Amino acid sequence: MALLAGCVVGPSFQQPPQFWTDRYPAEVIQTDPAGTPASGGDVQRFRFGRDVPGQWWSLFASSKLDELIASAMANYPDIAAQQAALRAAIEDVRSQRSALLPQIQGNSNTIRERVSGASIGPGFPGFITNVFEANVDVFYAFDLFGGERRAIEGMQAQAVMQNFRLEASYLTLTTNVAATAIRVAATHDQISATQEIIALEDRQLRVIQGKVALGSQTRADLLQQQSILASVRATLPPLQQQLMSAEHELAVLTGVAPQDAPPLQLTLSDLTLPQDLPVGVPSALTQQRPDIRAQESMVRQAGAAIGVATANMLPQLTLTGSYGAESLSFGSLLTPEGSVWNISAGIAQPLFAGGALRAKRRAAIDTYEQAKAQYRLIVLHAFQNVGDTLTALVNDAQALKAEYEAVAAAEAGVDLIQKQYDDGAANYVSLLTAQQNYQQARLAYVRAVERRYSDTVSLFQALGGGWWNRTDPGTLQGTSARRPPPLPY
């Protein structure tokens, strides 16, 4: 029995093997995102090997964004739900660990009964009596093959998995708040640009009205300008609705009813584009992404389930005992004459269950293989996610530079053709075309800046969000631990 006590059936957990090359795409490593002199056009450089800060959002240098994320982490209901789920998982582990200890139960009974005399001897008269009982029962099941220890291991893996689900919720929440705040800021900028365009078109309309009155332009030109102005004004309500929807979403993310949240006054110029982007080595990604760590715990849980299923096929040894007292009167219950006790040991070996136990073990093995395959797939998707985001930032910078040049060229073209038009050297159609190009270039530039900010947020999300460098409320890990500490049991 002493030798068997150290036996634990089933596969012991091993870190899944590395099956990728420890490098990023060459086009990312060899290219630094370009920059432009305008707001949001700073040069961004990938700093490979650097760690993601715990509060990555502080790199945007916006106190408003910091306040929004702090409020969201404290008030978003899903965080409280995930924290409760983690506490429940920890208590489940404590409950499962009790199986390794003896189970002790106290019992006390008082019985009044009529006893038949025939049960004692022929002709013996029946009688009524009282029976008082008090005893302590002890039950202990020897964990000979480690089935209970594997069950505990599985519950611990479940708790760690829930911990990383909570971390994933923090990561999703913070990136959603940042992305939504950026959308609010970009929409403010688009509305401002649209209002400026409306003012320009309105000014142009008044000029044409004066020229129509003087007979130097036709009424057709006036109607055309009125149509252009109305079309630009028609783009304003959808932008305002987009702004309201983003503000409502931001209110919910911060745990506030939309009608109670104040409007967020934020523009893209209030945010600083992070210039040095920390990008850890690829091999660290499996320890940093909460979704990968959660799936790793699922692999461990599935492996432990094989041990449980295997142990259920092997002999089970139990030890039971009882000590107490029994008497016909309460006064003599605790006397030596009333003491009773018993002790017994039993062994049970499943002999035939219709193949159920073997089938359960095979199912556990298949579930384990499924979890390992899913782990591999999640890792592959994680590397795809990081690679896509890095290349997106490179392309965003190039697109922003092109949009900036397009705005500058369109603005210069409008100024030139406006002067030619005023001097009679250009027709109204040319001026109208130049104005439309400028309007489209202005709005496209704002959207390009928004994409650059949003993809920067996506990079921090793809890299895991730096949870290992901070202490999130309700989680298991410390401020600087790459791996969470052992569960406190």
Secondary structure as UniProt FT lines:
FT   TURN            2..3
FT   HELIX           4..6
FT   HELIX           26..29
FT   TURN            39..40
FT   STRAND          45..48
FT   TURN            54..55
FT   HELIX           56..60
FT   HELIX           63..75
FT   HELIX           77..97
FT   HELIX           98..100
FT   STRAND          103..115
FT   HELIX           117..119
FT   TURN            122..123
FT   STRAND          127..142
FT   TURN            144..145
FT   HELIX           147..214
FT   HELIX           219..234
FT   HELIX           236..253
FT   TURN            254..255
FT   HELIX           258..260
FT   HELIX           268..270
FT   STRAND          276..279
FT   HELIX           282..284
FT   HELIX           285..288
FT   HELIX           290..311
FT   TURN            312..313
FT   STRAND          316..327
FT   HELIX           330..332
FT   TURN            333..334
FT   HELIX           336..338
FT   STRAND          339..348
FT   TURN            354..355
FT   HELIX           356..422
FT   TURN            423..424
FT   HELIX           428..462
FT   TURN            463..466
FT   HELIX           467..469
FT   TURN            473..474
//
